[in-house]
Amino acid sequence: MSGAVQLKQALDLLRKLVEDRGIPRNIRRMASESIEILSDDRLSIGLRAANVISKLDEVSLDPNAPLYARTLIWQVIALLEQLKD
């Protein structure tokens, strides 16, 4: 799978998190920030992915995160871990 496809899939999953009102606001905000980081072409794709993985890894530990939200976050992390410069 190409990096562009993985990036698109990751962005789609992050948008699902942002749009779901059943997910706590801090997690939706982190997903929104992650979309902005991934969309910023000034940094390399590997660096953008690493920055977002770090943020999402932190928020995935939130005890208030519903299980399905955690699953989406882990899916995004798995996609982003495959992106290299």
CORWO-V690391 format. One record per run of one state. SS is the DSSP state (H for helix, E for strand, C for the rest). FROM is the first residue (numbers start at 1). LEN is the number of residues. Records with the same first field share a line. If there is no record, write none. Layout:
SS->FROM-LEN / FROM-LEN
//
This chain:
C->1-2 / 20-5 / 40-5 / 60-7 / 82-4
H->3-17 / 25-15 / 45-15 / 67-15
//
